[in-house]
Amino acid sequence: MRAAYRGEAVLSPSVAGRLMGRVREPAPDALSARELEVLRLVAAGSTNRETAKQLFISEATVKTHLLHIYAKLEVRDRASAVAAGYQRGLLTP
């Protein structure tokens, strides 16, 4: 009670335990610079072929980057990857 009165943060033991559990979890892998480029182009509506042309890479490489993006963002498709990108602040409107 005194700590709360002094303006200090006070957490119940159950909340503190959950918070510590989250802090201990490993951070998800960050997207590479190239993966971010691919995600930005996908978010802008580019097809795999268009993305490949813009980045001077093959379509197969774009698909590989997308698979890595899906795994890192823990999603299953392009739309979910774009949504996750906005939610995580990787993409800006």
Secondary structure, 3 states (H helix, E strand, C coil): CHHHHCCCCCCCHHHHHHHHHHHHCCCCCCCCHHHHHHHHHHHCCCCHHHHHHHHCCCHHHHHHHHHHHHHHHCCCCHHHHHHHHHHCCCCCC
